[in-house]
Amino acid sequence: MTDQSLILVDSTARDVIFPDLAVSIRDEAIEQSSLIARVTNAEQNDAAIAAQKRLKEVCSVLEKCRKAAKQPSVDEGRRIDARVAEFIKPAEMELIRIAGVTANFAALEFARQRAAQNAENERLSTLEREREALLAASKSLEEHQAIREAYDEKAAEAQKPVPVPVKAAGQVVSTEWEILAIDDWKLLKLRPDLVRRIEWDRVAIKRLLSQGTVLPGVTAKEVVKSTVRVTTNVPIQV
């Protein structure tokens, strides 16, 4: 059937409508095929192939009608996407720019915090070394205890609070790694747990198997399939 659609879209009701003709050609093809339970001779094979062709013709035409019915919505969706993308692009570019500006400030704040923390750690390390030297030279348990208490007080008195990075209300600041490159095979060998999916060229694998090539790691069996060739541009006779 080529001069009228077998699938209609009711845009108002947001529903898909299948006219009586579509239902009848589908059911007729199914009914014709359902009469064939098995194939044991050439005559039955001819009937089965005829039913198979009919089903394939019906499915092919209905698939064409599905694409035709959907195409206006697809085109409209693409047009909306393109117009919105064009409209929003200046805002997105400005968002990228301002995100970079605030990220630079956040990086500066993190650097200040790390520098302050490193300075405090170094100060405490210096006090620790001084204390350990005095403890090593102490002559009595009382002197040993007095040195510990004195340096504990000294460390507490001179301690400077590490500055907290400045953040605005609603601002979320975090750090993450930017991956510049991955040596696929090296990482796969050492850390296979980090691989999410491996895709193989199944067409090439099947071709090599047909040529008798033995592929390590591939388990396969040869199966027989029966398909039919139909000309999809020929109208279905109803």
N, C-alpha and C positions, 0 to 999 in steps of 0.2 A: 504494500500500500504506500503510494508516494504522494498522492494528491491531497491527503488530509492527515492531520496528526492523530496518532494513536494515544498520545499522552497530552493532556491539557492541564494548564496551571491556572487555578483560580486565585489571582493575586489578592482579591478582596477578602476571601475566606482563608487565605494562606493554606490552600489544600491542593492536592493533585487529583485530577479526575481521569479515570480510564473509561473511555466511551465503550458502548456495547461491542463495537467492532473489534476493539483491542481484546476484550474479554473473550469474544468468540474465537478469534484466531489462536489465542493462547490455549484455550480449553480444547479446541479441535486438534491442535498439535499434540497436546498431552494425551488426549483420548486415543489418537492414532498410535502413539508410542506405547500406551499402556496395554494394548492388545498383544504385544510381543513379550512373552515371558522368557524365552530362551531361543538360541539359534543353533540348529543342528544340521542344516543343509543349506545349499546355495539359494534356494527359493526363499527360505526364511531370512537368510542374510540380506537378500535384495530388499525385502520388506523392511527389515530393521534399518538398513542404510537409508531407505526412503524416509522413514520416520525420523531418523537422526538428522537428515538434511532439512526436513520440515522444521524441526525444533530449532536448528541452528539459524535458519532463515528468520524465524519468528524472533528469536533472541537478538539477532543482529539488527533487525528493523526496529524493535523496541528500544535497543540501545541507541540507535541513531535518533529516534524520537525523544529519548530522554535527554540527549545532548542538545537537541534543538530546543526542547522546552526549557532547559536550564540556561541556555546561552544568553538570553536577554538579562537574566539576573546576574550571570557572571560578568557580562559587559558592564552592567550598571555598577556592580561591586567594584570592578577595576577602575571605573571612572571616578567613583567616590573615593577610592583609595588614593588615586593619583591627585585629585583635587585637594584632599585633606593633607596629603604629604607635602604638596606644594605650598599650601597655606601655612602649615605648622613649621616648615623648615626654618624660617628666621628665628622662631622661638627656640627650636631645638639647637640651632647653632649658638644662640646666646646662652642657652642652658649649659652647653659644653664649655663655653668660655668662662662663665661665672663659676662653674664647678671646678675648673682648673685654678681659678684665682683663690677660691676658698681652700682647695686642696693644698696649694702652695703655702698658705698661711698655717694650715693644720700641720704640714710637714715641718714648718719652722717651730711651731709649738712643741711638737714631738722632739725635735732636735734640742730645744732649750731644756725640756724635761730630762732627756737622756744625759745632756751635759751636766746638769745639776746633780743628777743621781750618780754619775761617774765621779764628780768632784767630792760628793759626800762619801762615796765608797772609798775613794783614795784617802780622804781625811781619816776615816775610821781605820783604814789599813795602816796608816802611819802611826796612829795612836796604839794600834794593836802591836806593831813592831816595837815601839818604845816600851810598852808595858811588858812585853815578853823579855826584852833585854834586861829591864830592871828586876823582873821576877827571877831571871836566871842568876842574877848577882845577889839576890836577897840572902840574908844570913839566918833568918828565923821565920817560923810560921807566922808570928805576929806581923813582921815586916811584909811577908808575902801577902797576907790578907789585907794589910793597909794599902799596899800598891794596887791590888785589884779594886778595892773600893774607891780609891782616889781616881783611877782611870775610868771607872764606870761613871762617876760623877762628871769627870771632864768630858767624856763622850756625850753625855746627856746634855750638859750645859751648852756645848758648842754646836749641837746638832741644828742644822738648818732644814726647814721643811722643803721638800721637793715641790716645785710649782706644778699645779694641775693645768693641763692644756686648756686654753680658752675655747669655749664652744657657745654658739648662740642657741637660743631655744629652738628645739626641733632639728638641730643639726646632728647628724650621725657621722662620726669620724672613726674610721677603721683602717687597718693596713692589710694589704694583700700582695701576693707575688704576681708579677707580670712575667709570664713564661715567654722567653725569647726564642727558644729552639728546643727540639726534642730529638735525640737520636733514637728513632723508633725501635730498631732491632736491639740496641744495647739495653734500653729500658725494658723492653719486652722480655729479654733473656733474664735480667736480674730481678724484675718486679712484675711478673705476669698478672698479679692481683690488681694492678693499676690499669689494665686493659679493659675497656667497657665492651667493645665489639670489634671483631675482625670480619671483614667482608671478602669473600672469595668470588672469583670469576667462574660462576657455575657453568656458563655457556662454554668457556674454554675447557673446563674440567670434563664436561660431557663429550666434547669433541675429542679430547685426548683418550678418554676411555673407549670411544668408538674406534679409535685407531689402534687399540690394544695396549696402550700405555698403562703401566702399573704405577699408581700414585701413592706414595707412602702417606698414611693417615686418612685415606679416603676409603670408606666402605660403601659399596654401591651394588646394585643388582640390575640386570637388564630386564625390562618389562615391555610387553607388547601393548601398544595403544591403537585404537581405531578411531580415526577422525574423518571428517568429510570436508570437501571443498564446495563452497557455494558462492555464487556471484551476488554480493550484497546490494548491488544497484539494480537488480531485477525485481520488479514489483511482486509482492506476494499475491497469489491468486486466492481470492476468498469467495 
